[in-house]
Amino acid sequence: MNIKIAPVIGRIGHNGGPELPTLQSWIVHSWRKAHAKAWKTPSIEIVRMRCARARKLGLSYRDYTSVILDRGRHLQAAVFVLAVAEIAGNDHVHKKLLSLRCPVLIITNDPPEKLLRLCPNVVAVASYFEGAPNPTTLRETLTSHAISPMETFLVGSREQDSYLAQTAGLAKFIPAERYFSS
């Protein structure tokens, strides 16, 4: 007995080639192409402008550009969660704070007078003596100084600081050891 099996007809547009193993490979490919396109080197004028702005904020070009690509905003200000001992005892940290050319908000549980002498660009010092800083208070403090929270980054050293940056709607959180090491 001879049984003939009819050939399987592919879907419209199918070229008879092998099936893609999974959709996952296509997603990975698409993300790689999009990443390469986003990080394509812009013109030299744009690179120079971004480098100058990043330098004013004490950031690397890559950190600054990542916020532009992620949020579509240019960073304008910095928030530091610091103690006076972290600044006064470390010349490198003190020099970096002195080199900043942007509005700075410092959150601390130390007396504000000491910090004002150590960092001249301070627009406000928010004190917290009990618990963690409040995200709503941080947003209100920034907006009272005409600073957009979405154009601000936070430098801190604790997990709570990262959570504060996220819940307050800040553009980026940078660990203090990484920020002050560059």
ROVEXKOL-398075 format. One record per residue (C-alpha): x, y, z. Coordinates in steps of 0.1 Angstrom, whole numbers. Layout:
// ROVEXKOL-398075
R,px,py,pz
R,X,Y,Z
...
//
This chain:
// ROVEXKOL-398075
R,px,py,pz
R,0,0,0
R,14,34,-11
R,3,64,9
R,12,98,-4
R,15,126,20
R,7,160,7
R,34,186,11
R,29,211,39
R,22,245,26
R,39,273,45
R,22,305,57
R,20,334,33
R,54,350,31
R,72,319,44
R,103,312,23
R,106,276,35
R,137,283,56
R,142,271,91
R,121,285,119
R,137,308,144
R,145,288,175
R,128,312,199
R,114,347,200
R,140,355,227
R,168,356,201
R,149,382,181
R,143,403,212
R,180,402,221
R,190,411,185
R,166,440,185
R,179,453,218
R,215,451,207
R,207,470,175
R,188,497,195
R,216,500,220
R,242,504,193
R,221,530,176
R,215,550,209
R,252,549,218
R,263,558,183
R,289,586,186
R,272,620,181
R,289,649,164
R,320,664,180
R,301,696,191
R,275,675,210
R,303,654,226
R,321,686,237
R,289,701,251
R,281,669,271
R,316,667,284
R,315,702,296
R,282,697,313
R,293,664,328
R,324,681,342
R,304,708,359
R,284,681,377
R,315,659,385
R,302,631,364
R,316,609,337
R,305,614,301
R,289,580,302
R,269,587,333
R,257,620,320
R,248,606,286
R,229,576,301
R,205,600,318
R,199,619,285
R,192,585,267
R,171,572,296
R,151,602,307
R,155,627,278
R,166,653,303
R,199,671,310
R,211,670,345
R,212,704,363
R,218,697,400
R,232,673,426
R,219,659,459
R,244,645,484
R,235,624,515
R,267,631,535
R,280,636,570
R,305,663,577
R,331,637,587
R,329,622,551
R,339,656,536
R,362,671,562
R,382,640,567
R,388,634,530
R,406,660,508
R,396,642,476
R,359,645,485
R,363,681,496
R,381,691,463
R,354,674,442
R,327,693,460
R,346,725,455
R,349,718,418
R,312,715,412
R,295,742,391
R,259,733,398
R,233,738,425
R,239,713,453
R,215,701,480
R,231,683,510
R,210,660,532
R,227,654,565
R,222,650,602
R,251,673,611
R,248,710,618
R,244,729,584
R,269,756,592
R,299,733,588
R,287,720,554
R,281,755,540
R,318,762,546
R,329,730,529
R,308,733,498
R,302,768,484
R,275,758,458
R,251,746,484
R,216,760,478
R,200,741,507
R,209,718,536
R,182,695,546
R,186,680,581
R,172,647,593
R,178,636,628
R,154,607,630
R,150,580,603
R,155,585,566
R,148,617,546
R,113,620,532
R,110,619,493
R,82,644,494
R,102,669,514
R,132,664,490
R,110,671,459
R,95,702,476
R,129,715,486
R,142,711,450
R,112,727,434
R,113,756,459
R,148,764,445
R,135,760,409
R,153,727,404
R,134,699,386
R,138,665,404
R,140,648,370
R,171,669,363
R,188,659,395
R,210,630,406
R,216,617,441
R,250,606,455
R,247,584,486
R,263,554,503
R,233,534,516
R,205,513,502
R,181,538,516
R,197,566,495
R,190,546,463
R,154,541,474
R,151,578,482
R,163,588,447
R,138,564,431
R,108,574,452
R,116,611,449
R,117,608,411
R,153,618,406
R,170,610,374
R,199,588,387
R,214,574,419
R,252,571,420
R,270,553,448
R,293,577,467
R,324,555,464
R,321,555,426
R,313,592,423
R,342,603,445
R,367,579,431
R,366,595,396
//
